[in-house]
């Protein structure tokens, strides 16, 4: 009598995994089809990575000479070397098709991340159809666009999804943190740092899911705490090596000089509404007043060039922008807070489900023109033909679903956590894991909103808003879920 139920559970588990595997293959097939139809995409930032990659394999002088006298933003100090090294290596292997190879590698890594995400979906016991929805949504959100672009976003996003999914799965199972696994994932995070320097700041957010895992561990709590600290060791070592390398080349300790534009972008957004921000007499204030009219990125670049012509080199420019940024927070906190809040737009609520919008944006990024108009254009032409009406209707449904999933993700984990703190009956493991992923998501959003944010910056955590949002809706509607999590 006991064999029947056990066999049924095993068959059900196997069926779910087969469904997720089929979904994964469908996602990969569509990504490859998009690649074959439109080809690889080039963004404004791609040129810097490509030229750095050429430099790495054509001339070794960059290793000892940062070229600070060549311009305001020398590429070897402005960008991390990871992605250019990746590009350069593939250029050597496939000189004529290297862009296609880069994109195929990014698609393959995304597929691996979706495997980990499917395991998390299975561990949360999401219904198969809901699980398929989550995988399709994650695969066709910004992932579809970023996989086809020569940008760092796809690789960094995949690595984040792999690490956070694996940790969430182990947390739900109550497994202790193991030293080798912790070091391995820490090394993987270090690779993403070599692709984008902001990972060093975002790495602090991993403390939350690691602490939750220690709390949920059934045994060996102290051992798990020690193993958890090992996770950060590779990143700390690699970052110090990188800083030392730049110091030997320039005499200044830094990772990149990207802050010379990033911090200034945030200040530009704040100064658009508060002219006091650049009212001082320091060189950055005077130069900003001379160049800012529209407070856009082209003017930020103009300020950097002007300061360079006045004798300031890239490391100094980065430090000037950084100091001005934090000084402005101290002097005009309300203006900076308004700038930060102003970066949080309603469009972020539409990211959880956007297959049509993603296809449209992919066409725009790669070909420079949208295959069809955006939502507002479709709305204005809704009665001009069957095609426009159909697209408008489908995108309206798409936006509604996205908003519902986003609202569930934003609100329900908070309610569950409050009830858990009040001692209400709940599934502690699922609540804490959902809340940890919720915290990382909003930590990433807040970190970027403090300076400059674009939807693609949320790609590393967007899949978790989809999965957790869908899980919340399933448990909100399902009787079993209401009894276990909200009764």
Buried (B, 14 or more C-beta within 10 A) or exposed (E): EEEEEEEEEEEEEEEBBEBBEEBBEBBBEBBBEBBEEBBBBBBEBBEBBBBBBBBBBEEEEBBEBBBBEEBBBBBBBBBBBBBBBBBBBBBEEEEEEBBBBBBBBBBEBBBBBBBBBBBBBBBBBBEBEBBBBBBBBBBBBBBBBBBBBBBBBBBBBBBBBBBBBBBBBBBBEEBBBBBEBBBBBBBBBBBBBBBBBBBBEBBEBBBBBBBBBBBBBEEBEEBBBEBBEBBBBBBEEBBEEBEEBBEEBBEBEBBBBBBBBBBBBBBBBBBBEBEEBBEBEEBBBBBBBEBBEEBBBEBBBBBBBBBBEEEBBBBBBBBBBBEBBEBBBEEBEEBBEBBBEEBBEEEBBBBBBBBBBBBBBBBBBBEEEBEBBEBEBBEEBBEEEEEBBEBBEEBBEBBEBBBBBBBBBBEBBEBBBEBBEEEEEBBEBBBBBBBBBBBBBBBBBBBBBBBBBEBBBBBBBBBBBBBBBBBBBBBBEEEEBEEBBBE
